[in-house]
Amino acid sequence: MTDRIDSESAGGIDYIAVEESPRFRQLKKTQRSFIFPMAAFFLIWYFAYVLLAAFAPEFMGQRVWGDITIGLLLGLGQFVTTFAITMGYVSFANRKLDPKAQEIREELEKAQADA
């Protein structure tokens, strides 16, 4: 199959061919190159927090300042990490994914209009 997205002879778009096209596969590979490492990082970070809370309560209960404990700071860090990963993904998608997806979308719309 070529890199160009063609409409089927019946007038519709062959979405299976689109999914199998090199450009679409590259788009998915690029997306996964961000998602899988970030998901692994976050899960490790999350389970480390849970395990520390379960098996190291003395450590988590150490006061840092006033009534602020290490456990509280790590718990708040979970929220900070979630927002940071989200902002990172949005930036990554805007720079790397959206332009490629837009090109594929425009070709599909053109093929549909020509059909």
C-alpha positions as a printed NumPy array, in Angstrom:
array([[  0.   ,   0.   ,   0.   ],
       [  1.206,   3.512,  -0.708],
       [  1.495,   6.301,   1.863],
       [ -1.471,   8.041,   0.215],
       [ -4.961,   7.431,   1.581],
       [ -7.43 ,   6.529,  -1.154],
       [-11.164,   6.041,  -1.027],
       [-12.635,   2.645,  -1.776],
       [-14.289,   1.968,  -5.087],
       [-17.675,   1.908,  -3.313],
       [-17.217,   5.574,  -2.384],
       [-16.327,   5.195,   1.299],
       [-13.038,   5.45 ,   3.097],
       [-11.106,   2.253,   3.781],
       [-10.399,   2.862,   7.469],
       [ -8.531,  -0.426,   7.826],
       [ -6.103,   0.756,   5.144],
       [ -5.766,   4.068,   6.986],
       [ -4.909,   2.24 ,  10.224],
       [ -2.339,   0.142,   8.395],
       [ -0.746,   3.093,   6.593],
       [  2.85 ,   3.959,   7.555],
       [  1.905,   7.515,   8.552],
       [ -0.854,   6.368,  10.919],
       [  1.398,   3.7  ,  12.427],
       [  4.102,   6.322,  12.966],
       [  1.549,   8.584,  14.644],
       [  0.558,   5.793,  17.051],
       [  4.213,   4.934,  17.697],
       [  4.954,   8.572,  18.518],
       [  1.974,   8.715,  20.882],
       [  3.003,   5.511,  22.629],
       [  6.578,   6.781,  23.008],
       [  5.204,   9.349,  25.454],
       [  2.316,   7.487,  27.05 ],
       [  4.009,   4.235,  28.059],
       [  7.064,   5.729,  29.797],
       [  4.944,   8.337,  31.587],
       [  2.404,   5.728,  32.678],
       [  5.213,   3.495,  33.984],
       [  6.826,   6.435,  35.808],
       [  3.564,   7.466,  37.418],
       [  2.605,   3.942,  38.469],
       [  6.011,   3.372,  40.058],
       [  5.757,   6.731,  41.838],
       [  2.194,   5.991,  42.984],
       [  2.963,   2.488,  44.28 ],
       [  6.088,   3.768,  46.036],
       [  3.86 ,   6.246,  47.87 ],
       [  1.321,   3.549,  48.774],
       [  4.025,   1.127,  49.925],
       [  5.715,   3.802,  52.001],
       [  2.385,   4.643,  53.614],
       [  1.744,   0.97 ,  54.368],
       [  5.188,  -0.181,  55.453],
       [  7.029,   2.949,  56.597],
       [  4.544,   4.918,  58.689],
       [  7.343,   6.294,  60.895],
       [  9.054,   7.762,  57.845],
       [  5.819,   9.138,  56.394],
       [  4.878,  10.621,  59.76 ],
       [  8.075,  12.607,  60.194],
       [  7.276,  16.267,  60.635],
       [  8.914,  18.632,  58.185],
       [  7.433,  21.887,  59.428],
       [  4.695,  22.234,  62.019],
       [  2.011,  19.651,  61.268],
       [  3.302,  19.108,  57.724],
       [  4.664,  15.561,  57.337],
       [  6.653,  13.805,  54.636],
       [  3.551,  11.716,  53.86 ],
       [  1.476,  14.848,  53.289],
       [  4.119,  16.34 ,  51.015],
       [  4.415,  13.114,  49.015],
       [  0.62 ,  12.893,  48.776],
       [  0.402,  16.435,  47.463],
       [  3.243,  15.538,  45.116],
       [  0.925,  12.97 ,  43.537],
       [ -1.406,  15.777,  42.482],
       [  1.463,  17.928,  41.251],
       [  2.832,  15.009,  39.235],
       [ -0.567,  14.333,  37.682],
       [ -0.921,  17.929,  36.525],
       [  2.697,  18.04 ,  35.289],
       [  2.242,  14.868,  33.224],
       [ -1.02 ,  16.234,  31.815],
       [  0.586,  19.544,  30.849],
       [  3.55 ,  17.68 ,  29.358],
       [  1.247,  15.476,  27.29 ],
       [ -0.753,  18.452,  26.023],
       [  2.469,  20.16 ,  24.957],
       [  3.776,  16.956,  23.357],
       [  0.494,  16.377,  21.523],
       [  0.371,  19.96 ,  20.252],
       [  3.927,  19.748,  18.903],
       [  4.198,  16.151,  17.689],
       [  0.804,  14.483,  17.319],
       [ -1.69 ,  17.109,  16.243],
       [  0.111,  18.235,  13.054],
       [  0.413,  14.625,  11.821],
       [ -3.172,  13.824,  12.789],
       [ -4.37 ,  16.97 ,  11.014],
       [ -2.62 ,  15.907,   7.792],
       [ -4.26 ,  12.474,   7.914],
       [ -7.645,  14.021,   8.736],
       [ -7.394,  16.471,   5.831],
       [ -6.575,  13.646,   3.427],
       [ -9.553,  11.628,   4.671],
       [-11.867,  14.629,   4.353],
       [-10.594,  15.296,   0.837],
       [-11.039,  11.616,  -0.104],
       [-14.584,  11.683,   1.313],
       [-15.422,  14.876,  -0.578],
       [-14.067,  13.422,  -3.834],
       [-16.086,  10.218,  -3.431]])
